[in-house]
Amino acid sequence: MKMDHQVIVIGGGAAGLYATAGLARLGVDVAVINADANMGGDCLHYGCVPSKTLLHMAQETTDWTEIQAKMRAVIAEIQVHDSVPRFEELGATVYIGKARFLDAHRIVVGDRELRAKKFVIATGSRPRVPNVAGLDISMYETNETLFQMAKLPRKMAIIGAGPVGLELGQALQNIGVDITIFDHNTEFLKHFSRDIADIALEKLDLAIHLDSELIEVTRLNKDEISLKITESGVEKTLVVEKILFAAGQIANIDTLELERAGIAYDTKIDTNRYLQTTTPHIYAIGDVIKSPSLTHAGGAEARTALTNITFGNFSKVNYSTLASVIYTKPEIYQLPSTQKAARILSASGANIDRFKTDNEPEALVKIGIDAKAKIVHAEAIGTDISTVMQQVALLKSTGAKLTDLSKPIYPYPTKSEILKNISDQLLTEKLEKPFLQRLIRKIIQWRGLS
C-alpha cells in the first residue's frame, strides 16, 4: 500500500503541533490536519493565552474593549509560531479539514483520502455544557465564546470552581462583573490540603457555593435569566444575565470513527505508557487520553510519542513532575503524587522577609518527603508562587534531597527563600541530634573556642 505520509498528526492544537514540529525537525515525512487554518488549538485561542492576558489586564483596567484588544494582539503574536506557513517551512504538510478513519491506515479529510504508516491523535477537547431544563444557547457562555462577547454582563453565575472557573471568576469580578460560583463538590479544592484550600477561599474573595447543582433556567426578560439551584439539598433561585460553564471538558473524538481503526475508547482514548492506542501504530496525546488535561502534559506526551515513533517504543511518559497551577492572585500550586510522604514540612510567608514586604504573611509552602528526604509532593499558595516552586519539581526529577535546597546562595530578599527555610528546618533537626551535638561540643573544646 502506497503511503501519502509516514506520519499523520490529527489535530493542530498545542500537543499536535509539538509532535509535528519535533517529527519534522527530525526529518520525518509528517503531515498535520487541523479543522481550520487558525492552528494553535484551545490553549491559544480560548484557554491559556487569552485567560492569562485577561488576568493580567484586569489588574490594570476595567475597559473590556481595551482588554479584548490586548488579548487579540497577544494571540496574533503567538499565532505566527503556530501558523500554517511556519509548519510548512519546517517541512510538514498541512491539511485543513476534519478527519475521520476509514481503517487503521486510511483517513478522510473532507473529500480527500490519505494513507499513513503511523498516526497521532491530538484533537483536544471542548467545554462540557450540561443538560439543564430550560437552558438555551442565548443564556450561557463557555471559554470558547466569553472572550468574544461585545459587552460583559453585569451579573454572572459560573458553574465550576476549578481552575477555569476561579481564574475567570476573579478576573471578571476585578473588572466589575458581579460573580457567583457554584460547584458540585462538597469541599473546595478537594485535592488540596485543607489549610491551602482555606487560605485560597479567603484570599480569592469570591462568592463560592459548594454542594450545588443547577437544575433549571428560566428566561425572565431580554437581559435576565432565573437559575433554580439546589445547595446542600435546599432549593434556591438566583437572577443573573449570563451563565459561564467551567465544569470540565469533553474529548473531541466523537467524529473520528475510531472503531474503524480498532481503537478502544470510552469518554477518552485508551493508551499504554508508550502512548500507543489499542492499534499499536496509532498514538494518542493531549486531552483525548486519560491523563491530566494540561497544556504542559500534552507537550510531555507529544515528546514521548514522537520519540517512540522515530526511534522505537522505549520512552514512557512520566508524570511525576507534572505540576498544576491555578493562576489566580494568589496562585495555587500543586505537585501531586500517589506516593504517601513520610513527613511534611512547611513554611509561611510570615517568616520570610520578601513576603512580609509584599504583605503576604498568609503565603504557604508545604513539601512532602520520603524517609530519605527525597521530595514526594508539594503544595503552595502565594503571588507568583509557581515560578518559585519549579525548583522543587527540578529536585524531584533528579532524585535530589530536600536539603539540597539549602546549597545555593539566595538573593535577598526573594520569595524563593521560603524553600531554603524549609530545607534549613531539616538540616537543623539533623544538627540537633544528640550524637552530633556531642561531637560539635568536643570539636569546639579541642579548638579552644568554648
N, C-alpha and C positions, 0 to 999 in steps of 0.2 A: 504494500500500500504506500503510495507516494504521500509524503507529509508536506503540508504547506509551511509548517514551522516545527522546530524541535520542541519548543515550549510555548504554550499559550497561557497567559495570565488573564483570568476573567475578573475584572474589577480594577478601576483606576483610582482607588482611594489610597490612603496612606500606606497600608500594608502591601497592596498590589503594586504600587509604584516603587516601593522599596525593593520588592522582589524583582521587578522588571529592570530597574536600573542596575542592580547587582549582577543579574544574569547578562545584561547587555555589555557591561564593562568587562566581564569575563570572556566575552566573545561568543556567547551562546546565541543561536538563532531564536530570538524571542519576540513574541507579539503580545500586546496588551489590548484588552477590549474594555471600553467604557460606554455607559449608556448614552452620554453626551460628550461634547467637546470640552466641557469645563471639568477637567480632571482635578483630583485632589480629595474628592470624597467628602464625607460628613465632617471630618475634622477641620478641613479648610473652610468649607462653605457654611456649615450650620453648627459646628461644635467648638473645638478648642480655640480656634483663631478668633472668630467674632465674639465669643463669650469672654475671653480674656481681655480683648480690646474693650468690651463693654465694662468689665470690672474695673479696668484702669481709668477709662474716661469718666465713669460715674463718680470718681473722686475729684474730678476737675470741672465738670459741667453738668447741668441738668438739661441741656439743649439736645433733644432727641435727634434733630436734623444734623447737628454737628457730630454727634456720636455715630450716626449712621454713615456719614461721610468718611469718618476715620476708619470705621470697620471696612468699608468698601476699598479704601486706599490700602489698608494692610493686606486684605485678601488679594487684591490685584498685584501687589508686590511679591507675595509668596506664590501666586498663581504662575508666574513666569517659570519658577523652578519645577512646577508640576504640569507644564504646558505640553501640548502635542509636539510643537517644534523641538523642544528640548529633548524629548524622548526619541524623536526621530534622529536627532543629532547623535544621541548615544548609540544608535544602531538598532533600536527597537522599531517594530512595525505597529502602528496604532490603528485600530478599527473602532468605529463609532456605531453603537447599537447594542441591543440586548441579546445576550447569548443564551442558548439552551442546548442541552446534549441530545444527540441522535443515538450515540452509543459511546463506548469507552474511549474512542479515539476521534470522534467526529462531533462538531458542534455546528449550529447555525447562528449566524449574526445577520439579522434582517432576512434577506433572501440569499445570503451567501453561505456556502458550506465550507468549513475549514477543518483541516486534519492536523493533528499534532501527536508527537510521541509522548509528551507529558503535559499535564495541566496543573495550574494553581488556581484554586477558587478563592477569591478575595472580594466578594460582592458586598460586604459590610452589613449594615443594619439600618432600620428606620424606627422612628418613635412608636411606642405602643400607645394606641388610643383605645381605652376600654369601651365595652358596650354598656352604655348608660341610657336608661329610659329618658326619652325626650331630647337627647343630645343631637345636634346637627352641626355641620362644619362651620357655620357662622358664629358658633358660640365659643370656639376654642382655638388656641394656637399650640404649636409644638416648637421645638428649637429649629425646625426647618422653615417655619413661617414667621416667627417672632421678629427676627432682625429686619424683615422687610415691611413691617407694619408702618403705615403712613403716620399714624398717631397712636400713642400709647393710651391704654385705658386708665381711668382714674383709680379703679379698684379691680384687683385680680386675685383669683384663687389659684394656687399652684398645687397640683396633685403629685406628691412625691417629695420626700425630704432627703433625697440622696444628693450626690454631688451637683447634678444639673439643677435640681430644684433650689438648693441652698445658694449656689453661685448666682443664678439668675434672680432669685428672690432678693438677695442682698443688693445686687446691682440695681434692680428696678426700684426697690424701696429707696435707695440713695438718690434716685433721680425723680422721686415724687410719687411713685405708684403705691397705693395702699395694698400691701401684700398680706395674704393669709395662706399658710401652707398646711396641707392635710397629708397624713401618711398612715398607711395601714398597720405599720409596726407598732407594737406596744412600748418599745424602747427607742429612744432617739439614738441614732448612730450605733445600732445594736452590735456591730462588730468591733467597736472600740471599747476600751476600758471606761468605767463609769466616770472617773474623775476627768478624763479628757472630754467625754461627751457633755458632762455638766458644765465645764468651762465654755465649751463651744455654744451650748444652748444659751448661756448668759451673755456672752460677748457678741454673738450674731444679732441679738436683739430683733428676732423675727417672731411673729405670732405663729407658732407651730402646734398643731393639734394631732396627737397620736391616736392609734387605735380607731382610725376614722375611715369611712368609705363613702364615696359619692354614689348615691343610688338613683337620683332623678334630677333633671334640669328642666326648667320651665321658662319660656320667653315671656317677660313682663311687658317690655316695650322695645322700641328701636335700639336702645342702648343697654338695657339691663336684663339680666337673667337671674332667676332664683335657683339656688342649689339646695337640694334636700340631702343632708348628710347624717350618717349615724356616727356618733363618737362614744366609744365605750358602751354601745348598745342603746344610747339615747339619741333620738331623732332631733336634728336641729336644721335651721334654714339660714342661708346667707345670700344676700343680694350683691352681685358683682357685675362688672361689664364683660369680663372675659375669664376663661379658664386657660391655664397653661398646663399641659400634660407633660410631666417629667418623671414618669413611673416606669422606666425601663425601655428596652429596645426589642425589636423583632428582627431576626436574621433574614436577610434578603436571599432566600433560597427557594421560594415557592414557585418561581417560574423557570428554574433551571432544568427541570425534569431529570433530577439526579438518579432516579430509579433506572432510567435508560442506560446509565453508565455503571450501574451496580453499586452505587454509593449509599451507604446506610446513614440514616438521619432520623431525628425526631423534630424537636424545635430548632436544633442545630446539627451540624455535621459531625459524625464520629471520626476521630483521628487517633493514631497512636503517638508515641513520644517523638517519632521522626516526622510527624505531621502528615503522614500518609492517610488517605481515606481507606475504606474497605476495598477500593480498587487501587492497588499499590502505586501505579504510575500517576495517580491524581492526588495532589496535595491540597490542603485547605488551611487558611490562615486568617487571623483577624476576628472580627465579630461573628463570623459564621460558625466558629468552632466553640467547644465547651471550655473556654478559658476566660480570664478577666477581659472585659470589653474596654480596653485601654489602648490608646494610640501607640504607646511605647511597648505594650505587649505585642501588638501587631507587628511592630518593627523587629522585635526579637524573633518572632515566629517567621517573618519573611527571611531574615538572615539564616535561620536554621533550615528552612525549606530550600532556599537557593543553594546552600552548601550541599545538602543531600542530593538535590537534582544534579548538580555539577560533578560532585566527587564520589557519590555513593552514600548510602544511608549509614552514617556513623555519628552524626550530630543530633543530640536530643535537646529539645527546648528545655531551658532551666528557668523556672520562675522564682527561684529562692531569693533573688534580689529585686523582685518586681514590687516597687512601692506604688502606692496610690496617694493622690493629693486632692483635697478639696480646696480650691483656690479662692476661698473667701478671705476676709480680713477679720480675725486672724486665719492663717492657713491651718489645715488639719491634715496631718501626715501619718501614714501607716506603712510599715514594712512588715507584713504578716508572716506567719509560719504555722505549719501544722504541728511542729515540734513544741513540746512544753518546756519552758525555761526553768532552770534550776533556781534562779532568783531574778528579781527585777530591781534595778537601781534607777533613781530618778533625780532630777534637779529642776528647780523652778526659777523663773525669771527674777524672783525676789532676791536671789543670791548672786545674780550676775549683773555687773555694773552697766553694761550696754542695755539690757532690758530695763534697768532702773531709769536710765536717762530717757529711754523711749516710752516710759510709763506703761510697761508691760510686766508687772510683777506676777500676773497670772499665767504667763507662758510656762509650759511644762514639757519636759522631755523624759521619756521612760524607755529604758533599754533592757531587754531580757537577755540573759546569758546562760550558757550551759555550765557544767561542773568544771570545765577547763577555761572558763572566762571567754569563750568564743561567742560571738553575737548570734542570737536566735531570732529575735524580732525587736521592733522599735515602734514607738508612737510619739507624736509631738503635736503641740499646738502653739502657734505664735506667728507674728507677722514675718513673712518671707522664710519661714522655718524649713521649707522643703529644700532650699539651697544649702542650708546648714546640715541637714540630715543626710545628704547624699554621701557624706564622708562615712557614715555608718554602713550604708549599703556597700561601699567600696571595701571596707574592712571585712564585711561578711563574705563578699565574693572571693577574697583572698584567704579566708580562714584565719585571719589575724585575731588577736585577743583585744578585748575592750581596753586593756591598759595601754595598748599601742596609741590610743588617742592622746595620751599624755606626752608622747615623744616630740611632736612639733612644738615650736615656739609660736604661740598665738599672738597676732597683733592685738593691742589693747586700745580701746575697748571694742570687742566684737561679740556678736551673739554666739559665734562658734565656741566661745569659751565655756558655754554650758556643757559641751561634750567633754572638755577637759575636766570640768568639775566632777562629772560622773565617773570618769576614769580615775581621777585622783582619789575618789572615795574608796575604790577598790585597792589602790596602792597603799593608802593609809591603813586600811584594815590589815594588809599583809605586814606592814611595818610594826603594827601594834601587837603582833603575835609574841607571846612570852619569850620564845627562843630568840627571835630577832632582837627584842628589847634587851635581853641579857647580853647578847653579842655586841650590840651597839654600845652598851654601858662599858663593857670591857675594853673595847677599842678606844673609847673616849678617855678612860682611865690610863690606858697604856700610852696614849699620846699626850698625857698630861693636860687634858682640856677640862677636867672636872673641877 
